[in-house]
Amino acid sequence: MNIEDQSTGIHEEIHFWQNCLSNLHNLHKQIQRKELQNIIRVLNLSKSAYIQQFLQAEKEVRVRESFNWCNPIFLISNNQKFTEFVEDCLKFLKILSKSSLQLNDLSIEQLKTVIIDIFYRILIIWHHSKFLATPERIQLIIRKVNFHLKSSAYPNNNCSI
């Protein structure tokens, strides 16, 4: 989801979105600082040529447009807050966390039960997530589960199944 290369699992994905959310909160805090608002006010009053750059940067932090490090499949429209999108990703990817960790230490006999549980959880995402419930995004989630399954089944081998 966050990386063009599909070679990450669910846990790396959760970590990515947690970092993303943390960065967004830090950017929002910086934008709201009095010092920056005073600079913007002075630039505006002086009709500085730089005011448009400051206002554009502020807008881009508030809206998804500036986050070009995300996979294009995850582009959202301008009126949707990117923070809401990231929180939705985290909320629903976390429901896969425990089940996908179980894939590490299972026998073949136990695998069927856990895979069925994972697919039920993916159905929950499909039915309840505001942003992940698209065919492309669900496919990416399944690919990440598949990568995790392959890497736990063959930890020392980069084979393709």
Secondary structure by P-SEA (a helix, b strand, c coil): cccccccccaaaaaaaaaaaaaaaaaaaaaaacaaaaaaaaaaaaacccaaaaaaaaaaaaacccccccccccccccccccaaaaaaaaaaaaaaaaaaaaacccccccaaaaaaaaaaaaaaaaaccccccccaaaaaaaaaaaaaaaaaaacccccccc
